[in-house]
Amino acid sequence: MHPSLLLLLSYILAIVLGTVALLLPASTVKGAINFIDALFTATSAVCVTGLIVVDTGSCFTLLGQCIILFLIQIGALGIMTISVMLFQIIGKRVFFQQRMAMQEVFSYTPREDIYSLIRSVLIFTVLTELAGALILFFYWDNAYSLSKAAFLAVFHSVSAFCNAGFSLFESSLMAERSSFTINVTIMVLIVLGGIGFPVVYEIYTRLRGKQDEKISIQTKTVIITSIILILAGALIILISQEEMIQTLGLGQGIQAALFQSVTCRTAGFNSLDISSLNTAVLLFMMFLMLVGGSPGSCSGGIKTTTLAVLTTFSWSRLRGLKCVNLFHKTIPRKTVTKSVLLIVLSLFTICFAVFLILLVDPEHGSRAEGNRQFLTYIFESVSAFATVGLSMGVTTKLTAFGKTMLIILMIIGRVGVPAFTYILADTGAPKGIQYAEEDMMIG
């Protein structure tokens, strides 16, 4: 079995088991939930998306919320990661396909210490989520009982680090928009969870003096691209939302803009009313959502490295250069091909899903009113595909078919498209028949 297919099947298995668990009478307050809603919630949790069709805090019991939290955690780290680590602990043999799957997820070059990397990933995850939960607990301790404050802290810390965007508050984090502690803690957790475990592992090993080589092009690209996207997003939100500055003030306005820019990177929390934002801001937010986080992380999207490679590739071709160079290194042709394939397949998948939803969904069901009707559907589809979770409020109004399309988009966005590009751009593929060349006009 191909490692990519193995990863895909592991996610599907988790979704099926999660759906069954959420269908249990003890999982919901009313004792029952529609199958499509349970399936949608389980998929959103496993794919760390955060789109919801029912309110997490009021619809699900403590058991249901714990199930969702568990699905978020295993979805972010991956069932393969956890199973490989358990096999190592109990002394069981890890199959070659599993090792290759881990290699594909957490490393861009072959490495012998893949088990050490996975162990570091799990330790880093636990310590980071624990630190975030402690900070959130001390903040909410004064407003809630001890047990509720503890659960709120753990739930939101895990959800933020895993870039899931699930919240137990009905309006997400809009009520905490003025809190510096909440905003900074959630933003740091989102960035640490979305920057990529290979980058974190490299930084950690260098801080301990275990690496003498230069910083890898992967780490440089991820850090620089992430900073540029976060700052650009915050700046555009500030420029386009003048009324926000007038209402919140400059300090809180900057904080809200920065938070919303960070959470667009597949996290899904919101401190602003998304449906009321300027159309230009929504378009740029879709761009940020589509890019997403970085490879080997809890985030989705086409990834920051893909954007960097395509930008460098375009700039090189405009200058008439054959090689694609970045930080005085030449990007392999295979990587450029995979990047182009990823963009093409991603855009085609989103457009096709939007077309089907608009074609099949009845007019009285979920269609938004006004001139932003088309934008609303695209926004929801991009959010699902990039596993972000931000919504303009149309998700809950979708029919069963519309919800099914978003479910498919979430699964494809989490594991499907990267798997397809890995297979299509595999260097071991045969060249095929080469015929005589004949040119044609383009553009």
N, C-alpha and C positions, 0 to 999 in steps of 0.2 A: 504494500500500500504506500502511495506517495505521502511524504510527511505533511504536505499541505492538506491533503484529503483527511489524514488522521486528525489534524487540528480541527478541521471543519466538523467532522463527525463527533468529536468530543464536545464541541459547543452545542451541537444539535441535541446530543444526549442530555446535557445539562438543562437545556430549555425544556425538553419533554418532562424530565423529572421535576423541574421547578413548577411547571404548569400543573402537574398532578398534585404537588404539595399545596399550591395556592387554591386549588379547587376543594380542598378539605374544608368541612364546615367550621372547624376551629380557626381557620386562617382569616376569616372575614367577620366583620361585626354583625352583618345580617345573616351569616351562616351560608351564604351562597353567592356566587359570582358567575357571570357569563363565561363560557369557555373561551371565546375570542378575547375577552378582557384579561383572563388569567394568562392566556398564551402571550398576549401583547406585553403584559407586565413582566412575565418571566423572561421574554426575549429582551426587553429593554434593560432588565437587570443584568442578565448574563452578558449582553453586548455592551454593558456600561454606557447606555445611552441616556436614560433619564426622562424620555417621553412617557407621559402617563395618560391613561384613559379614565382612571378613577383616582381620587385623592388618596395618597399613601397613608397619611396620618389618620384620616377619619374612616376609611373603608376597611383597612386591615387591622386585625388584632395584633397584640404583641407577638404572637407566634408568626402571623403573616409577615410582620415587619422584620422579624428575625430571619425568616426564609428569604426575603428580598435582600437583606444585608448579606447573607451567606452567598446568594447567587451573584451579587455584585463582586464580592471578594474573589470567588473562584473564577468569575468571568474576566476580571482584571488580570489576575496572575495567569490564568489558563489552567484547565484541568490537567494538561500534560505536565506543566511545571510542578504542580502539587503531587501528582502521581509519581513522577520521576524522583522527587525528593523522598516520598514515603518508601518507594522501592529501595532507595539507598539506605534509609534508616533501618529497615527490617532485613536488609541483606539480600534482597531479591535482584535478579539480573534485569537490567534495563535493556530493552530491545533496541536494535540499531535504528529502526524507524523513529522511535521516541527520542533518541539522542539527536537525530537529524532534525526532527521537529523543533527541539529546543535550540539547536544551532541556528535554525532559520529565524526563530523569534528573537533571540537575545544576542546574536553576534553577527557582524557583517563580514568577518573573516574566520576561517577554521581555527579552532583553538582546542587545546588539550584539556584545559581546566574548566570545561563547561559545567561540571558538577559544582565546582567552587563558585562559579558565577551564579548558578541557580540558588545555591545556599545563601550567597550574599544578597540576592534579590529578596528572598524571603525575610531575612534578618532586617534588611533596610526597610521593607514594607511594614513589618511589625513595629519597629522602633519609631518610624515616622508617624504612623497612625496613632500610636500610643501617645506620642508627644502632642500631636494635634488634639487628641481627645482630652488630655489633661488641661490644656489651655481653654478649650471650649467648656469643659466642666466647671472650672472656676469662674467663668463668665456667667454661665446659666445657673450656677448654684444658688444665687440670691433670688432668682425669679421662679424656680421650680423646686419640687421636692428632690431629695438626694438621689433617689432611684431614677426619676424621670430626667433629671439633669445629666446623670451618668449615661443613660441610654441615648439621649439626644446628642450628647458629645461624641459617643462612639459611632453612632449612625452617621452623623454629618462628617466626622473625620474620615471614616472609611469611604464614604460616598465622594468626598472631595479628592482624596488621594487617588482613588480609582477612576477619577474623572467621570463619575456616573451621573451626578446632578440630581439624584433623588433627595427629596427633603420631606421631613415630617410636618412642615408648616404649609398651610394651604397656599400661601403667596410666595413660596420659596423663601428667599432671604430679603425680601423687600422691607419687612419690618425692622431688619437689622442694618439698613442701609447707612445709618449714621454711626454705627459702631466700628471704631478703628480696629479693635481686637478681632472681631468676627471677620471683617474684610481682609485684613492682613493674613490671619491664620488660614482662611479658606484659600486665598490666592497662593500662598506659599505651598500648601498641600497640593493644589492643582498643578502648579509648575513642577514640583518634585515628581509628581506622578506622571506628568506628560512629557518630561524632558528625555526620558528613555533610560532604562537600566544600564545599557552599555556605557552611556555617557557618565552616569553616576558612578559606576564601577571604576571607570578609568580615572575620574577625579579622585575617588577614594584611594586607589592604589598609588596615585602620584603624591597625595598628601602624606601617605605613609612611607614614601621614598622607595617604593617597590618597582618603579618604572623609570628608566633613564632615557627612553626614546622621546622624540618630540610628540607634542599633542597631536592626536590623529585628526585627519580631515573631517571625520564624522563628528567629533566633539566640537571642533571649531564651527562647523556649519550649523549644527543644532543650536548652539548657544547664540551665535550672532543672528541667525534668522529668527529665533524666538524673540529676542530682544527687539528687533526691528518691527516684527508683527505686533507685539504687545503695545509698544509705544505708538505706532501708527494707528492702531485701532482706537486707543484712548484719545489721541489727538483729533481724529475724525469725529468721534462721538462728542467731544467738547465743542468743536467748531460747529457741528450741525445741530446740536441741541442747546440753543441759547436759553430757552425757557428753563432748562434744567439748572443752569448756573444761577438764574434769577431766583429759582425756588429753593435750591439747596445751599447756595453760596459757593464761592470758588473752591474752598477746601474740600467740602463734601462732594462737590461736583467732580473735581479731579479724582477723588477716591472712588466715586461711583463709575466714572468713565474707565478708570484703570481696572476696576473689578470686572466690569462687563466685557472689556477687551480680553482679559485673562480667561474668563469663563467661556468665551466663544471658542477657545481652543479645546473643544469637545467636553467641557465640564458640565454645562447645562444649568447651573445655578443662575438666578437673575435677581438683581437688586433694583432693576428698572422694569417698567411695564413694557414688554417687547412690542406689543401690538400698537402702542402709541408712539413708537420711535419714528423718526424721519425716514422716508423711503430710501434716501441715499445711504443712511446709516445701515438700514436693513440689508441693502445690496452688499455693502462692504462686510457686514457681519457674515453673510453667506460665503463670501470669499474666505474669511478667517475660519469659518466652520469647515469648509471644504479642505483647506490646508491641514487643519487639525494639529496634532502634536508631533512627536518624533518617533522613529522606529524603535521597537523593543520597549514600548511604554504601555500604559493603561489607556492611552488615547486612540482615537480613530482618525479618519481623514486620509488624504493622500500623503501626508507627512511633510515636515519642513524640509527634509533633505531632497524630496522629489521636486519641490518648488525651487530650491537652490540649483539643482542640476538642470532643470528646464530653463531657468533664467540664464544660467551660464551658457547652456547650449545655444539658446537664441542669440545671446550677445556674441558668442564666438562665430556663429554663422553670418551675422550681420557684418562682422569685421572681416569675413572671408577666411576665417581660420578653420582648419579641419579638426584639430584637436580641441577637446573641451577641458580647459584647465581651471583648477580651483585651488587657491592657496599653494601655488607652485607645484601642484600635483595634477596629473592627467587622469580624468575620469574614464574608466573602461567603457568601451562601446556597448557592452552588454548592459551596464547600469543605465546608460542614456536610453537605450531601447526599452528597458523595463519602465523607465520613468514616463516615456511617451505613451506606452501601452496603458499604463495606470491611469493617466489623464484621460485618454480616449475612452477606455472602458468605463471609467467613473462617470464622465459626462453623459455618455450614451445610456448608462443604467439609470441615472437620475431623470433624464429627459423622457425615457420610455416609461418609467414609473409614473411621472406626472401626467403624461399623455393618457395612460390607462385610467388613472384616478379621475381625471376630468371627463373621460369618455364614459365611464361606467357609473360613477357616483351620481345619484339623483340630485336634481337642482334644489329640491327642498331640504336636502340633508345637511351638507357641510359647506356649501359654497359661501364664501365671504361676500359681503355687500361692498359696493363701491368700486373704485378703480384699482384697488390692490388685491382683487380676487385672485388673479393669476400669480401674483407675487406670494400670496399666502400659501398656495399649494407648493410652489417651488421651495419656499422657506422650510416648510415642514418636511419635504422630501430630502433636502440637503441636510437638515438636522438629523433625520433618521439615518441616512447613509453615512454621514460623518460621525455617527454615534455621539451627538452633542446633547440633545435633549431640550434645547430652547424651542419655544413654541409661540405662535401668534394666536393661539387659542382655538385652532380648528381641529386638533387631534381628537378631542373628546366627541366631536360631532360627526366624525367619519363613520361611514357604514362598515359592515363586516369586511367588504371587499377592500375598502380604503385602508382599514387597519391591517389587513393581510399584506397589502402592498408595502406598507411601512415596516412590517415584520420582516419581509423578504429583504428590504433595503438595509435594515439593521444587521441582519446576518451577513449579507454580502459585504457591507461596509466594514464589518469587524474582521472577517477572515476570508471572504470570497475573492475579491478583486486582487489582493496581494497574492493569493494562491494561483489565480489565473495567470497573472503576469509572470510568476515564478516558473510556471509550466511552459508558457508560450515563449519566454525569452531564455529558456534553458540552453546553455551552450552545447549540450549534447544532442540537440535536435538536428535531424538531417537537413542538408542544404536544399534538397529537392532538385528538380530539373531546371537547368538554366538555359534559356532560349536566347536568340539573337536580340540585342537591345534595340529599342525604338523609342525615341523621345516623344513627349507630349507636352502641351501647354498647361500651365497651372496658374492660378491667381487671376 
